[in-house]
């Protein structure tokens, strides 16, 4: 194979700038989607464990829909189909006036998708607790929302920091599908560099290294959070002290 | 006799097809200590959890200070705030220190200030003999200590009555007495309480009345001395002879 290695291309303008810009979009999409996923996923996860059956069913329906439709298809639905389904005015706004449409569509799509996965983790965290914890909280006069806020969620979230790390990393990787609706994130930019320079090995290696860097940073951060919030005598694994 | 603090009449409950409570009645007056005993699976724990609405029931009624537990319009958190409960497996909050376990409900339900709640908690910890453990976490305590904290946590709400659901069943034998001593002391101070327990020595010493349950029914409900000296039902005689032999 004849291949002219040229790692220097990565540090030349405009390619260097393209890579940084791609990295920036990947990080922004991931953080935006993660924010939605955490908030919505927590709400849906709570719904999945709520005593009221109708609420539980709604939560389950959400999870099944968003978890089982391929992300790429969901992205197309958000981008191409949704503007046609909503009332005319809103559809026109989505198609014509929404600033950064690729970006916001990717954030919403990945956020709603990841929320279904976060919801399952939140549910498993809550269900890992003994039923007695909820009963004790309720018996003391706390309302159900208070029992979730003060007892079930603080313990449940500590148990699911490791799987939540995986979900976060999964969004980082999945964000690359946004290139299909034209968002020039990291994968798209590395492909563009390849197109312009024919230095595919270098540009894809750079993208790989940058994804890896994000993953490493996220893992370290989550590890730190896990250690800071650890409960004395509770070494993960859902073993509640004394029970 | 004053009006009952807790009054249960003909309570029936099904878990799916299983008929677990078959018309249970019990009346607990102010200051009275009632022990509920009986074999495992007789419905004791379920019955006591119906009393503060932790377990729903399908028929009959339970009144706590005249308020109907089963009524959909009843403000259950408000009702429960007046009834302390202690569980078999302690159920302390593992992410909170001992003092935080005790102050949580007073601060969030009774809206006490942290300082006020902590003063009350420290007084209660002294009372259960754990004044030096306020900053410890539940996992750092023995079972007996955890259960005493759980009792302090329930008392922090200044309840009108206490429910104990097998408070010593999950304890090592040498820790049972330290917990029973605290409960006995409460009884002596006039706390109204319902205690589900197999500790017949405790029942004899502290209870005003003993109710015997079997297969979802209250078979016997009599003054303590009578119950032990002359149990009526054949089933409770058999139970007593087995449990008192050792």
Interface residues (C-beta under 8 A of the other chain):
Chain A: X130 X132 X133 X135 X136 X137 X138 X139 X140 X141 X142 X143 X146 X150 X151 X154 X155 X158 X231 X232 X233 X234 X240 X241 X242 X243
Chain B: X49 X52 X54 X76 X77 X78 X80 X81 X82 X83 X84 X85 X87 X88 X89 X90 X91 X92 X93 X94 X95 X104 X105 X108 X109 X110 X137 X138 X139 X140 X141 X143 X146 X150 X153 X154 X157 X163
